[in-house]
Amino acid sequence: MQKEVLLRCHTQILPYIHRTPIFTSKSINRMSKADIHFKCENFQKGGAYKMRGATHAVLQLTDVQRDKGVVTHSSGNFAQALSLAAKNSGCDAFIVMPSTAPQVKKDAVAEYGGKIIECEPTLAAREAAAKTIEQETGATFIHPSNDLNVIIGQGTAAMELLEEQPDLNFIIVPVGGGGLIAGTGLAAHYFGNACKVIGGEPFEVDDAFRSLKSGKIESNETANTIADGLKTQLGDTSFPIMQRYVDSIIRVTEAEIVTAMRLIWERMKIVVEPSSAVALAAVLSDKNRFTGKKVGIIISGGNVDLKKLPF
């Protein structure tokens, strides 16, 4: 059933998204000793893969729901995606953003017509502000990652990757709230050929790593990572999918993230944000696992504040 849902989702969202390119780098292949294929969602509309899930979720709304708009909380990429998806469907988008969100992401949300409501940079504050707006306006809440329609939409990036590279041994993705890795797990299960899905995660916010070990959703006491898009927590929709379809999580240091980010900029000449670099950092930190293997990496986004580059 899920296979048909993924295929139908892909058909629905295609008019609203880019089918992003897949790049390779001989120099990065030499360094990693693997055959890596980068699915470049930094070239997606809104600058990140999240346009896929946001579009799919908005397209499932009834006319009554669309008239009242949508609301979410996001540090940036889903905020942009939902704003643009709502604009494409002619409805309002109320976006709760932490005050510490990168200005480049706030500017993009405003450009796409999203109505920004700032809050304190905590998950509790974000959730409370979104709940208030939902109650006051009647807008439909769409979670950035813990929503099945969003998860299925995010899985279409891996679907496209596997259509072009059906013999991948691994797909590596960064892990934040779990929407991308859960969707990727579904896609790999239904469209891959024994393709394993592995997450990359900063040590500073390693709740997904600990959650898979313990069998329950764990939290982070701190969020001191350069990968600002990965500070969110797993949810009760994304986590069970991860438990079933994700092989493992590789943790990386902040220095490894910066090194991988710089490598992509220098060798591939493309703009990626720190969160995106976590997947390559994971491969480079565990080279033995990937030596001689064919690896897909989903570059999740390219919305980076050029005034605050870490190198």
C-alpha positions as CSV (number, residue, x, y, z in Angstrom):
1,M,0.0,0.0,0.0
2,Q,2.7,2.5,0.9
3,K,4.4,1.9,-2.4
4,E,1.3,3.1,-4.3
5,V,1.0,6.1,-1.8
6,L,4.6,7.1,-2.6
7,L,4.0,6.9,-6.3
8,R,0.8,8.8,-6.1
9,C,2.5,11.5,-4.0
10,H,5.3,11.9,-6.5
11,T,2.8,12.4,-9.3
12,Q,0.9,15.0,-7.3
13,I,3.8,17.1,-6.3
14,L,5.8,17.0,-9.5
15,P,4.2,20.2,-11.0
16,Y,5.3,22.1,-7.9
17,I,8.9,20.9,-7.3
18,H,12.2,20.5,-9.1
19,R,13.4,17.0,-10.0
20,T,16.9,17.8,-8.6
21,P,20.2,16.7,-10.2
22,I,22.5,14.0,-9.0
23,F,26.2,15.0,-8.8
24,T,29.4,13.0,-8.3
25,S,32.9,14.1,-7.4
26,K,36.0,12.0,-8.3
27,S,38.1,13.7,-5.6
28,I,35.5,13.0,-2.9
29,N,35.3,9.4,-4.2
30,R,39.0,9.1,-3.8
31,M,39.0,10.4,-0.3
32,S,36.1,8.2,0.8
33,K,37.1,5.2,-1.2
34,A,33.4,4.9,-2.1
35,D,31.2,5.7,-5.2
36,I,29.1,8.5,-4.0
37,H,26.1,10.0,-5.7
38,F,24.8,13.3,-4.3
39,K,21.1,14.0,-4.6
40,C,21.2,17.8,-4.6
41,E,18.1,19.0,-2.8
42,N,19.9,22.3,-2.3
43,F,18.6,23.1,-5.8
44,Q,15.0,22.3,-4.8
45,K,12.4,25.1,-4.7
46,G,12.8,26.8,-1.3
47,G,16.4,25.7,-1.2
48,A,15.7,22.3,0.6
49,Y,14.0,18.9,0.3
50,K,11.2,20.1,2.6
51,M,9.3,21.6,-0.4
52,R,8.3,18.0,-1.2
53,G,6.6,17.2,2.1
54,A,5.1,20.6,2.5
55,T,3.6,20.5,-0.9
56,H,2.2,17.0,-0.4
57,A,0.6,18.0,2.9
58,V,-1.0,21.1,1.6
59,L,-2.4,19.3,-1.4
60,Q,-4.3,16.9,1.0
61,L,-6.2,19.8,2.6
62,T,-9.9,20.2,2.1
63,D,-11.3,23.5,0.6
64,V,-12.5,24.5,4.1
65,Q,-9.1,23.8,5.6
66,R,-7.3,25.7,2.8
67,D,-9.5,28.8,3.4
68,K,-8.3,28.9,7.1
69,G,-4.6,28.4,6.2
70,V,-1.9,26.4,7.7
71,V,0.5,26.8,10.7
72,T,3.8,25.3,11.6
73,H,6.9,25.9,13.7
74,S,10.3,25.7,12.0
75,S,13.9,27.1,12.3
76,G,13.9,27.8,8.6
77,N,13.7,25.2,5.8
78,F,10.2,23.9,6.5
79,A,9.1,27.4,7.2
80,Q,10.1,28.4,3.7
81,A,8.7,25.3,2.1
82,L,5.3,25.6,3.8
83,S,5.1,29.3,2.9
84,L,5.7,28.6,-0.7
85,A,3.5,25.5,-0.8
86,A,0.7,27.5,0.8
87,K,1.2,30.4,-1.7
88,N,1.0,27.9,-4.6
89,S,-2.3,26.7,-3.2
90,G,-3.7,30.2,-2.4
91,C,-3.8,29.9,1.3
92,D,-2.2,31.7,4.3
93,A,0.8,30.3,6.1
94,F,1.4,31.2,9.8
95,I,5.1,30.4,10.6
96,V,6.4,30.3,14.1
97,M,10.2,30.8,14.1
98,P,12.7,30.9,16.9
99,S,14.3,34.3,17.3
100,T,17.7,32.8,16.6
101,A,16.8,31.4,13.2
102,P,19.2,32.6,10.5
103,Q,18.1,35.9,8.9
104,V,18.4,34.5,5.4
105,K,15.7,31.9,6.3
106,K,13.4,34.6,7.8
107,D,13.8,36.7,4.7
108,A,12.9,33.8,2.5
109,V,9.8,33.0,4.5
110,A,8.6,36.6,4.2
111,E,9.4,36.6,0.5
112,Y,7.2,33.6,0.0
113,G,4.3,35.3,1.9
114,G,4.6,33.5,5.2
115,K,3.4,35.4,8.3
116,I,6.2,35.1,10.8
117,I,5.6,34.9,14.5
118,E,8.9,34.8,16.5
119,C,9.3,33.0,19.8
120,E,12.0,31.9,22.2
121,P,14.4,29.3,20.8
122,T,13.0,26.3,22.6
123,L,10.8,23.5,21.4
124,A,8.2,24.2,24.1
125,A,7.9,27.8,23.0
126,R,7.6,26.9,19.4
127,E,4.8,24.4,20.1
128,A,2.9,26.7,22.4
129,A,2.9,29.6,19.9
130,A,1.8,27.3,17.1
131,K,-1.0,25.9,19.2
132,T,-2.2,29.4,20.1
133,I,-2.4,30.4,16.4
134,E,-4.2,27.1,15.5
135,Q,-6.8,27.9,18.2
136,E,-7.2,31.6,17.2
137,T,-7.4,31.2,13.4
138,G,-8.6,27.6,12.8
139,A,-5.5,27.0,10.7
140,T,-4.4,23.4,10.1
141,F,-1.2,22.5,11.9
142,I,1.3,20.7,9.8
143,H,4.3,19.4,11.7
144,P,7.7,19.8,9.9
145,S,8.6,16.1,10.3
146,N,6.1,14.2,12.4
147,D,3.3,14.2,9.8
148,L,2.8,11.1,7.6
149,N,1.9,13.2,4.5
150,V,5.1,15.2,5.0
151,I,7.2,12.0,5.5
152,I,5.8,10.5,2.4
153,G,6.6,13.6,0.4
154,Q,10.2,13.7,1.7
155,G,10.6,10.1,0.6
156,T,10.3,11.2,-3.1
157,A,13.8,12.5,-3.1
158,A,15.2,9.0,-2.4
159,M,12.7,7.6,-4.9
160,E,14.2,9.8,-7.7
161,L,17.7,8.9,-6.6
162,L,16.9,5.2,-6.8
163,E,15.2,5.5,-10.1
164,E,18.5,6.8,-11.5
165,Q,20.8,4.7,-9.3
166,P,18.8,1.5,-8.5
167,D,21.8,-0.5,-7.3
168,L,22.8,1.8,-4.3
169,N,24.1,-0.1,-1.3
170,F,23.4,2.8,1.1
171,I,21.6,6.1,1.3
172,I,22.9,8.5,3.9
173,V,20.8,11.4,5.2
174,P,21.1,13.9,8.0
175,V,18.7,13.4,10.9
176,G,16.8,16.1,12.8
177,G,13.1,15.5,13.3
178,G,13.2,12.3,11.4
179,G,11.0,13.2,8.5
180,L,13.6,12.8,5.8
181,I,15.1,9.6,7.1
182,A,11.7,8.0,7.7
183,G,10.6,8.9,4.2
184,T,14.0,7.7,2.8
185,G,13.6,4.4,4.7
186,L,10.2,3.9,3.1
187,A,11.5,4.7,-0.4
188,A,14.5,2.4,0.0
189,H,12.3,-0.4,1.2
190,Y,9.9,-0.3,-1.6
191,F,12.2,0.9,-4.5
192,G,15.7,-0.1,-3.5
193,N,17.6,-3.4,-3.9
194,A,18.7,-4.3,-0.4
195,C,19.6,-0.7,0.1
196,K,20.4,0.3,3.7
197,V,19.4,3.7,5.1
198,I,21.8,5.3,7.5
199,G,21.5,8.6,9.3
200,G,24.2,11.2,10.1
201,E,23.8,13.1,13.3
202,P,25.9,15.6,15.4
203,F,27.2,14.3,18.7
204,E,25.8,17.5,20.2
205,V,22.2,16.4,19.3
206,D,22.4,12.7,19.2
207,D,18.8,11.9,20.3
208,A,18.1,9.7,17.2
209,F,21.2,7.6,17.9
210,R,20.2,7.1,21.5
211,S,16.5,6.5,20.6
212,L,17.3,3.6,18.2
213,K,19.5,2.1,21.0
214,S,16.9,2.5,23.8
215,G,13.8,1.8,21.7
216,K,12.1,5.0,22.9
217,I,12.2,8.7,21.9
218,E,15.0,10.4,23.7
219,S,15.6,14.1,24.2
220,N,18.6,16.4,24.0
221,E,19.6,18.5,27.0
222,T,21.6,20.9,24.8
223,A,21.6,21.9,21.1
224,N,25.0,23.3,20.7
225,T,25.6,22.4,17.0
226,I,26.4,24.3,13.9
227,A,23.8,22.1,12.1
228,D,20.8,24.4,13.0
229,G,18.4,22.3,11.0
230,L,19.0,19.2,13.1
231,K,18.0,20.6,16.5
232,T,14.5,19.2,16.4
233,Q,13.3,16.0,18.0
234,L,11.9,12.7,16.7
235,G,8.1,12.2,16.8
236,D,5.7,9.4,17.4
237,T,5.0,9.1,13.7
238,S,8.6,9.3,12.3
239,F,10.2,7.2,15.0
240,P,8.4,3.9,14.4
241,I,9.1,4.1,10.7
242,M,12.8,4.7,11.5
243,Q,12.8,1.7,13.9
244,R,11.6,-0.5,11.0
245,Y,13.5,0.8,8.0
246,V,16.7,2.6,9.2
247,D,19.8,0.6,9.7
248,S,21.8,2.8,12.0
249,I,23.0,6.3,12.9
250,I,26.6,7.6,12.6
251,R,27.5,10.5,14.9
252,V,29.9,13.2,13.8
253,T,31.8,16.0,15.5
254,E,31.3,19.7,14.8
255,A,34.8,19.8,13.3
256,E,33.9,16.9,11.0
257,I,30.8,18.7,9.9
258,V,32.7,21.9,9.0
259,T,35.4,19.8,7.1
260,A,32.7,18.1,5.1
261,M,30.9,21.3,4.3
262,R,34.0,23.0,3.1
263,L,34.9,20.0,1.0
264,I,31.5,20.1,-0.8
265,W,32.0,23.9,-1.4
266,E,35.5,23.5,-2.6
267,R,35.4,20.3,-4.7
268,M,31.8,20.4,-6.0
269,K,31.4,24.2,-6.2
270,I,27.9,24.1,-4.7
271,V,26.3,25.9,-1.7
272,V,25.2,23.6,1.1
273,E,24.3,24.4,4.7
274,P,25.9,22.7,7.7
275,S,23.1,20.3,8.3
276,S,23.5,18.9,4.7
277,A,27.2,18.3,5.3
278,V,26.5,15.9,8.2
279,A,25.7,13.0,5.7
280,L,29.1,13.3,4.0
281,A,30.8,13.8,7.4
282,A,29.2,10.4,8.4
283,V,30.7,8.6,5.4
284,L,34.1,10.1,5.9
285,S,34.1,9.3,9.6
286,D,33.4,5.6,9.0
287,K,35.3,4.9,5.7
288,N,35.7,1.2,6.3
289,R,31.9,0.6,6.2
290,F,31.6,2.3,2.8
291,T,34.8,1.3,1.0
292,G,34.0,0.0,-2.4
293,K,30.3,0.6,-2.0
294,K,27.8,2.6,-4.0
295,V,26.5,5.3,-1.7
296,G,23.7,7.8,-2.2
297,I,23.8,11.0,-0.1
298,I,20.9,13.4,0.1
299,I,22.1,17.0,0.3
300,S,19.2,18.3,2.3
301,G,19.5,22.1,1.7
302,G,21.5,25.1,0.8
303,N,20.0,27.9,2.9
304,V,23.0,29.2,4.6
305,D,23.8,32.7,5.9
306,L,26.8,33.7,3.8
307,K,27.9,36.2,6.5
308,K,28.3,33.4,9.1
309,L,30.3,30.7,7.2
310,P,32.2,28.4,9.6
311,F,35.3,28.6,7.4
